[in-house]
Structure formats: C-alpha cells, structure tokens
C-alpha cells in the first residue's frame, strides 16, 4: 500500500493532491467503471485513492490494471453511483 509521508495535526495523514475517498470518486463518475490506486485503508478496507482510469466497459482497463499490479500498486476497480433510480424488488410470500 502506498502511503503519504505528510501528516497533519493530531497525527492524521494529510491527503495527497488528487486523492479522494472512494465514495467521492463514485459520485464524481456516475455509471462508470473506475480504477483507483489505493492510498489509504482502514482495517483492510480501501478508504482513499488516486484516479488511474475510467471506462464504460471494465475490459477496456485490463492492460493498464495489469501494469499497475506488476508494479506492486494496490488497486481497486469500482463502479460509480447509478445514473438513474435503482429499481426495487418487492417479494411477497403467499
């Protein structure tokens, strides 16, 4: 995992330029596949990252994803928030 060497007050890590939370990236790129370099984890869960690439089809990112993996960079592939309302399924037992 890459970590920044800058620390703010009270021992908190200062975010790097361009670094955002996973949720911020997902909000910024709705309905899009997002490949991130993970820069901060909390108990093994990705919390913050830097943007590597975006695509409508995750297959379009396979080569760049492999390149980062070979370099030992911890990455995450995620999907931006849906562009429209999410359909709800209601099940009933009769």
N, C-alpha and C positions, 0 to 999 in steps of 0.2 A: 504494500500500500504506500502510495506517495503521501508524504505529509509536509505541510508547510513548516518553515522554521521560525516564522513570526508568531509571537504570542502577544495577545492584548492584555489589558488589565484583568486581574483576578485569575490569571492562568489560562484563560480561554484562548484557543487558537484563532488567529486573525485570518479570515478568509482571503484566499488569493484572488487577484484580479480575474474576473470572468468566472469565478466559482459561484455556484448557486446550489440550493437544496434540490433534491430530486423532484419534489413537488413543484418548485418554481420552473424547472425545465419542462415538466409535463404540462404545466399551464401555458407556458410560452409556445409550445409546439403541439397544439391540439390535433388529434387524429394522425399523428406522425410517429414513426419509429425513431428513437433517439439513442445514440450510442455515446456513453459518458465514460470518462476516466475518473474513477472514484478517488476522491482526495480525503474523505473522512468517513469513518464508520463508527457506529455505536453498538457495541456488543455484537459485532459481526454483520450488522445490517448497514448497507450504504446510506449515508446521510447527505453528503455533498459531492459534487463532481464538476468536472470541466467538460464542455461540449467537444466531442470528436467529430460526429457526423449526424445527419438526419436523412431519412428516406421514407418514401411511401411504401416500399417493399423491403423487409429486412434482408432479403437475399442480396440486395444491392450493396450492403455493407460488409459482406463476408470477408473480402480481401483486406479491407482496412482493419477490421476486427482482428483478423489473424496476425496482421503486422504488429498491432499493439500487444497482443497476447505473447508473441515471440519475444518482444522487448521486456516482458515481465510486468506490464502495466495492468493493474486491476481495472477491469471494465464492467459496464453494466448496459444491457440492452433493455429499454423500457418503451412504453407506448404513451404518447400524450393523451390528455383527457379527451374523451369523445367530443366530437364537434356538435352533436345534437343530443336530444334527450335520450336517455338509456331506457329501452323498453323493459317493463317489469313483467315478470311471470307470476301469475297467481294460480296456485294449485289448490284444488279442493278435493276432499275425500268424501264420497257419497256412499 
